[in-house]
Amino acid sequence: MSSGRTRAAATDEADRLRTFLELTFGPLHRAEQRRWAGVYLRGLLHTTGRKTPQRMARAESLPPAAAQSLHQFINASPWGWAPVRRRLALRVAASTTPYAWTVAELVIPKRGEHSVGVHRRLDPATGLAVNCQRAIGLFLAASAHCFPVDWRLVLDDTWGRDRQRRLRARIPDSESARPLGGHVLDLAGGVPAQPRLPDVPWVLDLTRCDDAGGVMTGLARQRLDMVCEVDPGQVVFTGDRVTTVVTIGELMEGRSSTRQTQTITRQTADGTSKAIPIHSYIGEVRLPRRSTGRDHAITYRVLKRPTPDGRRPARYWITSLTDRGVEEIMAPVRAGAAVRTAVAALQERFGVLDFEGRSFPGWHHHMTMASAAYAFRHLTRGPGLTPTVPADATPAEIAS
């Protein structure tokens, strides 16, 4: 590439980045904060290897003092991450074609014990105890990507009880130790409060969730459509006058007038089409609630996807979309693969594992910047920018 084309490309990216910063980081009221937001964002985009303030300052050819300013911006500057994330979510929704909300767990290995939220846990994959932070990310699956738009840091009981530790890490009183399902419902509850965000189904993998029924019931209470993958041992209630307790696996075994088989078509990696049979249970299915043991009076549909060779376990879903065809129900399930790809990209190219501070606000600032870097890279490749806020948005929505 000629030097002239290289300079033109750099100028084009600088212009797009400037517009992106104006639209996304408008809630930062101080010009100095917005300036360092731009520097930090460029550092996340262009620095190879670990994205530390020192390395980002060197990558941008900044004086040594800039590293301290970047550290200050992330760890000490009192800017609110929630308004920036709202702007980011609105921008993604307005610039793409969303089809699902989903969540993903992020495990961040740590060596010491002072970083906010760090604790020991058993790694299910290896069976070994690891020292780490755990986070839950909210993603909007749209077009070809899954965009991170919000985060929650998972605290264990030690962080919930130790008052001095919480003070040192600047953890708000509103943050407490709770299971992953509680964080998922907290993230879900924030979406309907923003009317400009899309009303698309929630696609969740609950196969390893301790309270999958509680999560699905919580989504139902919020009147959110869902397609949730569950373990075959998930218990449900069937029947009307006579209630039967049965697992999903048992429910879908054998042949019955209440079960049907339909075929959906999917593209394979080589571009050919493949027919996939989907077994569907047509009937009343209700979910147990852990807190009371009573069922929630909403009817669900159960889907099973067997493997062609029978060597791997079948997959099961519970959905509230009882009035839609199987093809339409299964279409947003692709968000599961998309979010795994997004998490890998965030780890490898956008620095979500590289936060070196110890405070709760600092962690949220860094995760907000990493999410913005991911969105910028995937939203603004072409010339121009789609407005992040619709033209008929209210002043309150624009200000938020």
Sequence and secondary structure as in RCSB ss.txt:
>XXXX:A:sequence
MSSGRTRAAATDEADRLRTFLELTFGPLHRAEQRRWAGVYLRGLLHTTGRKTPQRMARAESLPPAAAQSLHQFIN
ASPWGWAPVRRRLALRVAASTTPYAWTVAELVIPKRGEHSVGVHRRLDPATGLAVNCQRAIGLFLAASAHCFPVD
WRLVLDDTWGRDRQRRLRARIPDSESARPLGGHVLDLAGGVPAQPRLPDVPWVLDLTRCDDAGGVMTGLARQRLD
MVCEVDPGQVVFTGDRVTTVVTIGELMEGRSSTRQTQTITRQTADGTSKAIPIHSYIGEVRLPRRSTGRDHAITY
RVLKRPTPDGRRPARYWITSLTDRGVEEIMAPVRAGAAVRTAVAALQERFGVLDFEGRSFPGWHHHMTMASAAYA
FRHLTRGPGLTPTVPADATPAEIAS
>XXXX:A:secstr
  HHHHHHHHHHHHHHHHHHHHHHSTT  SHHHHHHHHHHHHHHHH  S   HHHHHHHTT  THHHHHHHHHHH
T    HHHHHHHHHHHHHHHS EEEEEEEEEEEE SSS STT EEEE TTT  EEEEEEEEEEEEEETTEEEEEE
EEEE  HHHHH HHHHHHHT  TT     HHHHHHHHHHHSTTSTTS    EEEE TT TTHHHHHHHHHHTT  
EEEEE TT EEEE SSS EEEEHHHHTSS  TTEEEEEEEEE TTS EEEEEEEEE S EEEE TTT  EE    
EEEEE  TTS S  EEEEES TTS HHHHHGGGGHHHHHHHHHHHHHHHS TT      HHHHHHHHHHHHHHHH
HHHH SSSS   SS TT  HHHHH 
